[in-house]
């Protein structure tokens, strides 16, 4: 195949303390020990499997969530990051996700849910999170949930590969 | 519904067809993106500069235009017409900001965003004043935020019906809750490497000389809390009049008031919707503390206790009124 620039724009959201920035840095092979809570956003452009990924990581603090919409345009994939150790806020997490999925500008996006922090002993299992977030009710988007650990890097690649394959098959072949 | 057709199951012919469609798709999308990029580029080239300074000049002039329209509003015969014009201008302003996202730093962006938010809130208020009174309807309950509505709560107009799912409790968590007037000492083995959840304490002292994996604390009042090093983050919600001694990578404090934090933080602490917080360096010590630092992997030498980011206070120049440093002679002795 000809070497073409295949650009994919990914938006990474989730409640605060979910581990969004840690996923981004780990995926990019950077040090994750000095990550501060995100005041604003981070952008990372990286080459992966012949694709150019533009990943937008926007802070998840309550006071930042009303700004998420500024980043919706041209999003090919939404990465929703969940703190699997935070059972208390799963309801918040579910509601924020539901309202995102109603956004018109995200209508075409593939949804990847990362059940992060699976390295914690007390982490909820992927199945439990799938149920708690009501993912099975989603009809409007292609979706998948992957358990992962941003600290160890486990399953990050697997999740991203699923997402890229889904976006590629949807965008580049269906017309 | 999320499955992708496995390539292996397709016939050779279909594979080639698919591959061809794929390549064409790639090429098409590539060209679209390039042309869009060029379009954007040529738009930019016509502008004098794509710089923060230029942005602010333009943004502020739009801002003052709108403000003067607001002034006209009070004397206008047809305020609704002007309100509509303001609405249009605000949209243009929003779009201008969105188009500038790529070269604005987060701080500038947030100032611009909150400026727009404020104007939008003002407009809504004005409109309510002039709008003919509805005969009946539901009162919209809009809570005023403390800082003049800078950060309005997002209320999605349509919330999808969410079927209630039972919230599972984390396994292998250590939960301590609903205690009053107690001195609690937890043995290291009980919480070592566990997710620690502390809920609803009042007038308690709690000592945990061990290394939890991660910590959540909610609704703690009039208490004293002390931990060993936590390699990940500590989350705090709704605490009042409580003293904490904590060592961790990230400290995230929400909706809390009048609390003191004696901390060792290797990245930094953040506060949100909180006030009357005070900070001092971690001074606590216990026999195995050094070992616990080692085992937890938390860097003992790196302490950014005095760097606190307030998500409700974005000014770089002025200090947040919501927190301050505890004077040395006012610090308490932990033991």
Interface residues (C-beta under 8 A of the other chain):
Chain A: X1 X2 X4 X5 X6 X7 X16 X17 X33 X34 X35 X36 X37 X39 X40 X41 X61 X62 X63 X64 X65 X66 X67 X70 X71 X73 X85 X86 X87 X88 X90 X91 X94 X95 X98 X99 X101 X102 X117 X120 X121 X122 X123 X124 X128 X131 X132 X133 X134 X137 X139 X142 X143 X144 X151 X165 X166 X168 X169 X171 X172 X173 X174 X175
Chain B: X1 X2 X4 X5 X18 X21 X22 X23 X25 X26 X27 X28 X29 X30 X33 X34 X97 X98 X101 X105 X106 X107 X109 X110 X113 X117 X151 X152 X153 X154 X156 X158 X159 X160 X162 X163 X165 X166 X167 X168 X169 X170 X171 X172 X173 X193 X194 X195 X197 X213 X214 X216 X218 X232 X233 X235 X249 X250 X252 X254 X266 X267 X268 X270 X272 X273 X299 X309 X311 X312
